[in-house]
Amino acid sequence: MGRTKLLGLCVVLSITSSVEIIAQVVKHCRVVTEKINSSVLRENKINIDPIRDVWVLLPPGYETSGKRYPVVYYCHNIFWSAEKLFNDGRLSTLIERGFVNGVVKEFIFVAADYSTPTTGSIYENSTTSGRWLDFTAHELVAFVDNKFRTIPHRDSRAITGDFMGGRGALRLAMTNAKVFGSVYALNPVAAGTGDIPWTHVGIDWNKILNATTASEVTDGRTKLFITFCQAYLPNPMRSPFYCDFFMELEEGKPRLSIQNLTKLKKGLLLDASVEESLADLQSLRGIFFDWGRFDETRAHVSSNRDLSRIFEDMGIEHEAEEYAGNPFNKTWTDNGRFYSRLLPFVNEKLAFDEKQ
């Protein structure tokens, strides 16, 4: 029998060898929102609200089964939110299709809101921009386990995400393998150095270094590099951004600080911390990351290729796939990366039985 195909929202048609057509009614998931009052996120200098929304998709069988379920956690991209992830219904539809078509057994899906007053979380711990790793691995997981019928074991938890959230998913797996047992990153960014020197990325350093208020910087790329510095070069005494930079004023002109650049890259780029995370990575039940060959940001392509080679050299079992396409139009389509790769991956790697 071929793979079933969804027609419309409510009917799945499967054609058997005798050309008999069988209709199945799709049972819909239920999406609920909760609020978590974070203790660790109160420690920040950029006015992050510690009360975070948590969006939870419960499988169709949740209300009546009485059973416990594994959990897939999702880290969204910068300039995005958990609400936007669910808004158009695409995510819920793809997961429901996966359940009905036997692509994946039922699980709970969780996406917290990682938006911030700046670009959004880049999934690190910082005294300036928030302890997002600790929030996710400890507070969020404990909150979900206490609130819902989960299987509270790392083998029944997967951490996933896209773009900066994909980078965050890998980072969480590298640092919290006792919490998350498997990881899938959709087109992760900051996997490695890439092809362009950071001194040539087109940032207006004069504007940053002479700013008296954070609102003076509005360009997205510039704000992102400020976010990087807030995460890895925090300085609580230096307003308005409360961080140092890898370019600093010297005699009134921006000059490279090699020390700060080295520290920043070691913190941000995943390939720089593979060796120190080796034991965690080797203990995972599964690692998968992918990237689009035609991504206009060529550093995303080259750095993911490099990260896969580093994993291979260090004996880290993983799956890495470069696909022909653009990640912006290949992830959320009917048979895109989320449906055709991520869902089968979690079906294979998650422990769905409490006794496993």
TORKOL-4160 file (C-alpha; in steps of 0.2 Angstrom, whole numbers, padded with zeros to 4 digits, m for minus):
356
<pt num="1" X="0000" Y="0000" Z="0000"/>
<pt num="2" X="0007" Y="0017" Z="m0004"/>
<pt num="3" X="0008" Y="0031" Z="0008"/>
<pt num="4" X="m0009" Y="0039" Z="0011"/>
<pt num="5" X="m0012" Y="0056" Z="0005"/>
<pt num="6" X="m0022" Y="0070" Z="0013"/>
<pt num="7" X="m0037" Y="0078" Z="0003"/>
<pt num="8" X="m0044" Y="0093" Z="0011"/>
<pt num="9" X="m0044" Y="0095" Z="0030"/>
<pt num="10" X="m0055" Y="0080" Z="0035"/>
<pt num="11" X="m0053" Y="0065" Z="0024"/>
<pt num="12" X="m0038" Y="0054" Z="0021"/>
<pt num="13" X="m0040" Y="0042" Z="0005"/>
<pt num="14" X="m0030" Y="0027" Z="0004"/>
<pt num="15" X="m0030" Y="0016" Z="m0012"/>
<pt num="16" X="m0027" Y="m0003" Z="m0009"/>
<pt num="17" X="m0021" Y="m0015" Z="m0022"/>
<pt num="18" X="m0040" Y="m0019" Z="m0026"/>
<pt num="19" X="m0042" Y="0000" Z="m0030"/>
<pt num="20" X="m0054" Y="0000" Z="m0015"/>
<pt num="21" X="m0055" Y="0018" Z="m0007"/>
<pt num="22" X="m0056" Y="0020" Z="0012"/>
<pt num="23" X="m0061" Y="0036" Z="0020"/>
<pt num="24" X="m0054" Y="0040" Z="0037"/>
<pt num="25" X="m0060" Y="0055" Z="0048"/>
<pt num="26" X="m0045" Y="0066" Z="0054"/>
<pt num="27" X="m0046" Y="0069" Z="0072"/>
<pt num="28" X="m0040" Y="0086" Z="0077"/>
<pt num="29" X="m0027" Y="0090" Z="0089"/>
<pt num="30" X="m0031" Y="0103" Z="0103"/>
<pt num="31" X="m0020" Y="0118" Z="0105"/>
<pt num="32" X="m0019" Y="0126" Z="0123"/>
<pt num="33" X="m0009" Y="0141" Z="0129"/>
<pt num="34" X="m0001" Y="0142" Z="0146"/>
<pt num="35" X="0009" Y="0155" Z="0155"/>
<pt num="36" X="0025" Y="0151" Z="0165"/>
<pt num="37" X="0033" Y="0164" Z="0177"/>
<pt num="38" X="0051" Y="0161" Z="0175"/>
<pt num="39" X="0063" Y="0164" Z="0189"/>
<pt num="40" X="0079" Y="0163" Z="0178"/>
<pt num="41" X="0073" Y="0176" Z="0165"/>
<pt num="42" X="0071" Y="0189" Z="0178"/>
<pt num="43" X="0090" Y="0191" Z="0177"/>
<pt num="44" X="0092" Y="0202" Z="0162"/>
<pt num="45" X="0096" Y="0220" Z="0157"/>
<pt num="46" X="0085" Y="0222" Z="0142"/>
<pt num="47" X="0068" Y="0222" Z="0150"/>
<pt num="48" X="0063" Y="0204" Z="0145"/>
<pt num="49" X="0046" Y="0199" Z="0152"/>
<pt num="50" X="0049" Y="0184" Z="0163"/>
<pt num="51" X="0030" Y="0178" Z="0161"/>
<pt num="52" X="0031" Y="0168" Z="0145"/>
<pt num="53" X="0017" Y="0161" Z="0134"/>
<pt num="54" X="0019" Y="0142" Z="0131"/>
<pt num="55" X="0009" Y="0135" Z="0116"/>
<pt num="56" X="0005" Y="0116" Z="0118"/>
<pt num="57" X="m0002" Y="0105" Z="0105"/>
<pt num="58" X="m0011" Y="0090" Z="0112"/>
<pt num="59" X="m0014" Y="0074" Z="0101"/>
<pt num="60" X="m0032" Y="0069" Z="0097"/>
<pt num="61" X="m0031" Y="0054" Z="0110"/>
<pt num="62" X="m0025" Y="0064" Z="0124"/>
<pt num="63" X="m0042" Y="0068" Z="0132"/>
<pt num="64" X="m0048" Y="0050" Z="0133"/>
<pt num="65" X="m0033" Y="0039" Z="0133"/>
<pt num="66" X="m0026" Y="0042" Z="0151"/>
<pt num="67" X="m0009" Y="0037" Z="0144"/>
<pt num="68" X="0007" Y="0047" Z="0144"/>
<pt num="69" X="0015" Y="0054" Z="0129"/>
<pt num="70" X="0033" Y="0059" Z="0123"/>
<pt num="71" X="0036" Y="0078" Z="0120"/>
<pt num="72" X="0043" Y="0087" Z="0105"/>
<pt num="73" X="0050" Y="0104" Z="0110"/>
<pt num="74" X="0052" Y="0118" Z="0097"/>
<pt num="75" X="0063" Y="0133" Z="0096"/>
<pt num="76" X="0057" Y="0146" Z="0084"/>
<pt num="77" X="0068" Y="0158" Z="0074"/>
<pt num="78" X="0072" Y="0176" Z="0079"/>
<pt num="79" X="0060" Y="0190" Z="0074"/>
<pt num="80" X="0047" Y="0176" Z="0077"/>
<pt num="81" X="0036" Y="0170" Z="0091"/>
<pt num="82" X="0026" Y="0154" Z="0096"/>
<pt num="83" X="0010" Y="0162" Z="0092"/>
<pt num="84" X="0016" Y="0166" Z="0074"/>
<pt num="85" X="0021" Y="0147" Z="0073"/>
<pt num="86" X="0003" Y="0142" Z="0076"/>
<pt num="87" X="m0006" Y="0156" Z="0068"/>
<pt num="88" X="m0010" Y="0150" Z="0051"/>
<pt num="89" X="m0014" Y="0132" Z="0056"/>
<pt num="90" X="m0001" Y="0124" Z="0045"/>
<pt num="91" X="0009" Y="0117" Z="0059"/>
<pt num="92" X="m0006" Y="0108" Z="0067"/>
<pt num="93" X="m0012" Y="0102" Z="0050"/>
<pt num="94" X="0005" Y="0094" Z="0046"/>
<pt num="95" X="0006" Y="0085" Z="0063"/>
<pt num="96" X="m0012" Y="0079" Z="0062"/>
<pt num="97" X="m0008" Y="0072" Z="0044"/>
<pt num="98" X="0007" Y="0064" Z="0052"/>
<pt num="99" X="m0004" Y="0055" Z="0065"/>
<pt num="100" X="m0017" Y="0049" Z="0053"/>
<pt num="101" X="m0005" Y="0043" Z="0040"/>
<pt num="102" X="0005" Y="0034" Z="0052"/>
<pt num="103" X="0021" Y="0045" Z="0049"/>
<pt num="104" X="0022" Y="0047" Z="0067"/>
<pt num="105" X="0014" Y="0041" Z="0083"/>
<pt num="106" X="0005" Y="0053" Z="0094"/>
<pt num="107" X="0016" Y="0065" Z="0104"/>
<pt num="108" X="0014" Y="0082" Z="0113"/>
<pt num="109" X="0021" Y="0097" Z="0104"/>
<pt num="110" X="0028" Y="0112" Z="0114"/>
<pt num="111" X="0034" Y="0129" Z="0109"/>
<pt num="112" X="0037" Y="0143" Z="0121"/>
<pt num="113" X="0038" Y="0161" Z="0117"/>
<pt num="114" X="0057" Y="0166" Z="0114"/>
<pt num="115" X="0053" Y="0183" Z="0108"/>
<pt num="116" X="0062" Y="0198" Z="0116"/>
<pt num="117" X="0062" Y="0217" Z="0115"/>
<pt num="118" X="0077" Y="0215" Z="0103"/>
<pt num="119" X="0079" Y="0201" Z="0090"/>
<pt num="120" X="0073" Y="0187" Z="0100"/>
<pt num="121" X="0082" Y="0173" Z="0110"/>
<pt num="122" X="0098" Y="0165" Z="0102"/>
<pt num="123" X="0096" Y="0152" Z="0115"/>
<pt num="124" X="0111" Y="0155" Z="0127"/>
<pt num="125" X="0113" Y="0160" Z="0145"/>
<pt num="126" X="0118" Y="0178" Z="0148"/>
<pt num="127" X="0116" Y="0190" Z="0162"/>
<pt num="128" X="0112" Y="0204" Z="0150"/>
<pt num="129" X="0100" Y="0195" Z="0138"/>
<pt num="130" X="0093" Y="0181" Z="0148"/>
<pt num="131" X="0097" Y="0163" Z="0153"/>
<pt num="132" X="0087" Y="0154" Z="0139"/>
<pt num="133" X="0096" Y="0138" Z="0140"/>
<pt num="134" X="0092" Y="0136" Z="0159"/>
<pt num="135" X="0074" Y="0142" Z="0156"/>
<pt num="136" X="0071" Y="0129" Z="0142"/>
<pt num="137" X="0080" Y="0114" Z="0149"/>
<pt num="138" X="0075" Y="0116" Z="0167"/>
<pt num="139" X="0060" Y="0127" Z="0170"/>
<pt num="140" X="0050" Y="0124" Z="0154"/>
<pt num="141" X="0053" Y="0105" Z="0154"/>
<pt num="142" X="0048" Y="0104" Z="0173"/>
<pt num="143" X="0032" Y="0115" Z="0170"/>
<pt num="144" X="0026" Y="0104" Z="0155"/>
<pt num="145" X="0030" Y="0088" Z="0165"/>
<pt num="146" X="0020" Y="0094" Z="0179"/>
<pt num="147" X="0005" Y="0101" Z="0169"/>
<pt num="148" X="0003" Y="0087" Z="0156"/>
<pt num="149" X="0004" Y="0068" Z="0155"/>
<pt num="150" X="0021" Y="0067" Z="0148"/>
<pt num="151" X="0034" Y="0053" Z="0149"/>
<pt num="152" X="0046" Y="0062" Z="0160"/>
<pt num="153" X="0062" Y="0055" Z="0153"/>
<pt num="154" X="0075" Y="0061" Z="0141"/>
<pt num="155" X="0073" Y="0047" Z="0129"/>
<pt num="156" X="0055" Y="0053" Z="0127"/>
<pt num="157" X="0060" Y="0071" Z="0124"/>
<pt num="158" X="0066" Y="0079" Z="0107"/>
<pt num="159" X="0072" Y="0096" Z="0105"/>
<pt num="160" X="0069" Y="0104" Z="0088"/>
<pt num="161" X="0069" Y="0121" Z="0079"/>
<pt num="162" X="0073" Y="0131" Z="0063"/>
<pt num="163" X="0086" Y="0144" Z="0058"/>
<pt num="164" X="0092" Y="0152" Z="0075"/>
<pt num="165" X="0080" Y="0140" Z="0084"/>
<pt num="166" X="0089" Y="0126" Z="0075"/>
<pt num="167" X="0105" Y="0132" Z="0081"/>
<pt num="168" X="0097" Y="0133" Z="0098"/>
<pt num="169" X="0090" Y="0115" Z="0097"/>
<pt num="170" X="0108" Y="0109" Z="0094"/>
<pt num="171" X="0115" Y="0120" Z="0107"/>
<pt num="172" X="0103" Y="0113" Z="0120"/>
<pt num="173" X="0107" Y="0095" Z="0115"/>
<pt num="174" X="0125" Y="0099" Z="0116"/>
<pt num="175" X="0123" Y="0105" Z="0134"/>
<pt num="176" X="0108" Y="0096" Z="0141"/>
<pt num="177" X="0109" Y="0078" Z="0134"/>
<pt num="178" X="0102" Y="0072" Z="0151"/>
<pt num="179" X="0086" Y="0082" Z="0147"/>
<pt num="180" X="0084" Y="0079" Z="0128"/>
<pt num="181" X="0087" Y="0063" Z="0120"/>
<pt num="182" X="0087" Y="0068" Z="0102"/>
<pt num="183" X="0088" Y="0083" Z="0091"/>
<pt num="184" X="0082" Y="0089" Z="0074"/>
<pt num="185" X="0088" Y="0106" Z="0068"/>
<pt num="186" X="0080" Y="0113" Z="0052"/>
<pt num="187" X="0093" Y="0124" Z="0043"/>
<pt num="188" X="0102" Y="0129" Z="0058"/>
<pt num="189" X="0112" Y="0145" Z="0057"/>
<pt num="190" X="0129" Y="0149" Z="0066"/>
<pt num="191" X="0135" Y="0132" Z="0064"/>
<pt num="192" X="0152" Y="0138" Z="0060"/>
<pt num="193" X="0162" Y="0153" Z="0054"/>
<pt num="194" X="0156" Y="0153" Z="0036"/>
<pt num="195" X="0164" Y="0162" Z="0021"/>
<pt num="196" X="0164" Y="0180" Z="0026"/>
<pt num="197" X="0175" Y="0189" Z="0039"/>
<pt num="198" X="0165" Y="0196" Z="0053"/>
<pt num="199" X="0174" Y="0213" Z="0050"/>
<pt num="200" X="0166" Y="0214" Z="0033"/>
<pt num="201" X="0147" Y="0211" Z="0037"/>
<pt num="202" X="0142" Y="0228" Z="0034"/>
<pt num="203" X="0138" Y="0234" Z="0052"/>
<pt num="204" X="0138" Y="0253" Z="0056"/>
<pt num="205" X="0149" Y="0252" Z="0071"/>
<pt num="206" X="0150" Y="0271" Z="0073"/>
<pt num="207" X="0132" Y="0271" Z="0076"/>
<pt num="208" X="0132" Y="0257" Z="0088"/>
<pt num="209" X="0147" Y="0263" Z="0098"/>
<pt num="210" X="0141" Y="0281" Z="0099"/>
<pt num="211" X="0123" Y="0277" Z="0103"/>
<pt num="212" X="0115" Y="0284" Z="0119"/>
<pt num="213" X="0099" Y="0274" Z="0118"/>
<pt num="214" X="0095" Y="0256" Z="0111"/>
<pt num="215" X="0081" Y="0263" Z="0100"/>
<pt num="216" X="0094" Y="0272" Z="0089"/>
<pt num="217" X="0098" Y="0255" Z="0081"/>
<pt num="218" X="0084" Y="0249" Z="0069"/>
<pt num="219" X="0093" Y="0239" Z="0056"/>
<pt num="220" X="0089" Y="0220" Z="0058"/>
<pt num="221" X="0107" Y="0214" Z="0055"/>
<pt num="222" X="0115" Y="0227" Z="0066"/>
<pt num="223" X="0102" Y="0222" Z="0080"/>
<pt num="224" X="0107" Y="0204" Z="0078"/>
<pt num="225" X="0125" Y="0207" Z="0080"/>
<pt num="226" X="0121" Y="0217" Z="0096"/>
<pt num="227" X="0111" Y="0202" Z="0102"/>
<pt num="228" X="0126" Y="0191" Z="0099"/>
<pt num="229" X="0137" Y="0203" Z="0109"/>
<pt num="230" X="0124" Y="0204" Z="0123"/>
<pt num="231" X="0124" Y="0185" Z="0124"/>
<pt num="232" X="0143" Y="0182" Z="0124"/>
<pt num="233" X="0151" Y="0199" Z="0129"/>
<pt num="234" X="0139" Y="0205" Z="0143"/>
<pt num="235" X="0144" Y="0220" Z="0153"/>
<pt num="236" X="0130" Y="0225" Z="0165"/>
<pt num="237" X="0139" Y="0242" Z="0168"/>
<pt num="238" X="0139" Y="0248" Z="0150"/>
<pt num="239" X="0123" Y="0256" Z="0144"/>
<pt num="240" X="0113" Y="0257" Z="0133"/>
<pt num="241" X="0117" Y="0239" Z="0126"/>
<pt num="242" X="0125" Y="0232" Z="0142"/>
<pt num="243" X="0138" Y="0222" Z="0133"/>
<pt num="244" X="0156" Y="0225" Z="0125"/>
<pt num="245" X="0159" Y="0223" Z="0106"/>
<pt num="246" X="0171" Y="0215" Z="0095"/>
<pt num="247" X="0174" Y="0232" Z="0087"/>
<pt num="248" X="0178" Y="0245" Z="0100"/>
<pt num="249" X="0182" Y="0264" Z="0098"/>
<pt num="250" X="0201" Y="0268" Z="0098"/>
<pt num="251" X="0205" Y="0286" Z="0095"/>
<pt num="252" X="0187" Y="0289" Z="0089"/>
<pt num="253" X="0187" Y="0275" Z="0076"/>
<pt num="254" X="0181" Y="0257" Z="0077"/>
<pt num="255" X="0195" Y="0245" Z="0079"/>
<pt num="256" X="0195" Y="0226" Z="0080"/>
<pt num="257" X="0196" Y="0218" Z="0097"/>
<pt num="258" X="0204" Y="0201" Z="0094"/>
<pt num="259" X="0201" Y="0195" Z="0112"/>
<pt num="260" X="0182" Y="0200" Z="0111"/>
<pt num="261" X="0180" Y="0192" Z="0093"/>
<pt num="262" X="0188" Y="0176" Z="0099"/>
<pt num="263" X="0177" Y="0175" Z="0114"/>
<pt num="264" X="0161" Y="0179" Z="0104"/>
<pt num="265" X="0165" Y="0166" Z="0090"/>
<pt num="266" X="0169" Y="0153" Z="0103"/>
<pt num="267" X="0152" Y="0155" Z="0111"/>
<pt num="268" X="0141" Y="0157" Z="0096"/>
<pt num="269" X="0148" Y="0146" Z="0083"/>
<pt num="270" X="0143" Y="0127" Z="0086"/>
<pt num="271" X="0158" Y="0120" Z="0078"/>
<pt num="272" X="0169" Y="0129" Z="0092"/>
<pt num="273" X="0161" Y="0119" Z="0106"/>
<pt num="274" X="0159" Y="0101" Z="0098"/>
<pt num="275" X="0175" Y="0094" Z="0107"/>
<pt num="276" X="0169" Y="0100" Z="0124"/>
<pt num="277" X="0151" Y="0093" Z="0121"/>
<pt num="278" X="0158" Y="0077" Z="0114"/>
<pt num="279" X="0151" Y="0066" Z="0128"/>
<pt num="280" X="0134" Y="0074" Z="0127"/>
<pt num="281" X="0133" Y="0072" Z="0108"/>
<pt num="282" X="0138" Y="0054" Z="0108"/>
<pt num="283" X="0125" Y="0050" Z="0121"/>
<pt num="284" X="0110" Y="0056" Z="0110"/>
<pt num="285" X="0098" Y="0044" Z="0103"/>
<pt num="286" X="0098" Y="0054" Z="0086"/>
<pt num="287" X="0105" Y="0069" Z="0078"/>
<pt num="288" X="0098" Y="0076" Z="0062"/>
<pt num="289" X="0101" Y="0093" Z="0054"/>
<pt num="290" X="0098" Y="0099" Z="0036"/>
<pt num="291" X="0100" Y="0114" Z="0025"/>
<pt num="292" X="0095" Y="0121" Z="0008"/>
<pt num="293" X="0108" Y="0121" Z="m0005"/>
<pt num="294" X="0101" Y="0137" Z="m0013"/>
<pt num="295" X="0101" Y="0147" Z="0003"/>
<pt num="296" X="0106" Y="0165" Z="m0002"/>
<pt num="297" X="0116" Y="0166" Z="0014"/>
<pt num="298" X="0130" Y="0155" Z="0008"/>
<pt num="299" X="0138" Y="0154" Z="0025"/>
<pt num="300" X="0123" Y="0144" Z="0031"/>
<pt num="301" X="0127" Y="0131" Z="0018"/>
<pt num="302" X="0146" Y="0130" Z="0020"/>
<pt num="303" X="0145" Y="0130" Z="0039"/>
<pt num="304" X="0133" Y="0116" Z="0040"/>
<pt num="305" X="0144" Y="0106" Z="0028"/>
<pt num="306" X="0159" Y="0109" Z="0040"/>
<pt num="307" X="0149" Y="0104" Z="0055"/>
<pt num="308" X="0144" Y="0088" Z="0048"/>
<pt num="309" X="0162" Y="0084" Z="0044"/>
<pt num="310" X="0168" Y="0089" Z="0061"/>
<pt num="311" X="0155" Y="0077" Z="0068"/>
<pt num="312" X="0161" Y="0063" Z="0057"/>
<pt num="313" X="0179" Y="0066" Z="0062"/>
<pt num="314" X="0174" Y="0065" Z="0080"/>
<pt num="315" X="0164" Y="0049" Z="0079"/>
<pt num="316" X="0147" Y="0057" Z="0082"/>
<pt num="317" X="0133" Y="0048" Z="0074"/>
<pt num="318" X="0122" Y="0059" Z="0065"/>
<pt num="319" X="0112" Y="0062" Z="0049"/>
<pt num="320" X="0115" Y="0078" Z="0039"/>
<pt num="321" X="0106" Y="0082" Z="0023"/>
<pt num="322" X="0108" Y="0096" Z="0010"/>
<pt num="323" X="0093" Y="0097" Z="m0001"/>
<pt num="324" X="0090" Y="0106" Z="m0017"/>
<pt num="325" X="0080" Y="0121" Z="m0013"/>
<pt num="326" X="0078" Y="0136" Z="m0002"/>
<pt num="327" X="0074" Y="0133" Z="0016"/>
<pt num="328" X="0061" Y="0147" Z="0016"/>
<pt num="329" X="0049" Y="0137" Z="0004"/>
<pt num="330" X="0054" Y="0119" Z="0008"/>
<pt num="331" X="0050" Y="0117" Z="0027"/>
<pt num="332" X="0031" Y="0120" Z="0029"/>
<pt num="333" X="0024" Y="0113" Z="0012"/>
<pt num="334" X="0013" Y="0098" Z="0012"/>
<pt num="335" X="0028" Y="0086" Z="0010"/>
<pt num="336" X="0041" Y="0098" Z="0016"/>
<pt num="337" X="0055" Y="0095" Z="0028"/>
<pt num="338" X="0045" Y="0096" Z="0044"/>
<pt num="339" X="0033" Y="0083" Z="0037"/>
<pt num="340" X="0044" Y="0072" Z="0027"/>
<pt num="341" X="0060" Y="0072" Z="0038"/>
<pt num="342" X="0057" Y="0079" Z="0055"/>
<pt num="343" X="0041" Y="0069" Z="0059"/>
<pt num="344" X="0048" Y="0052" Z="0054"/>
<pt num="345" X="0064" Y="0056" Z="0064"/>
<pt num="346" X="0055" Y="0059" Z="0080"/>
<pt num="347" X="0044" Y="0043" Z="0077"/>
<pt num="348" X="0060" Y="0033" Z="0076"/>
<pt num="349" X="0070" Y="0041" Z="0090"/>
<pt num="350" X="0057" Y="0045" Z="0103"/>
<pt num="351" X="0053" Y="0032" Z="0116"/>
<pt num="352" X="0034" Y="0031" Z="0115"/>
<pt num="353" X="0032" Y="0018" Z="0129"/>
<pt num="354" X="0035" Y="0022" Z="0147"/>
<pt num="355" X="0044" Y="0006" Z="0149"/>
<pt num="356" X="0057" Y="0009" Z="0136"/>
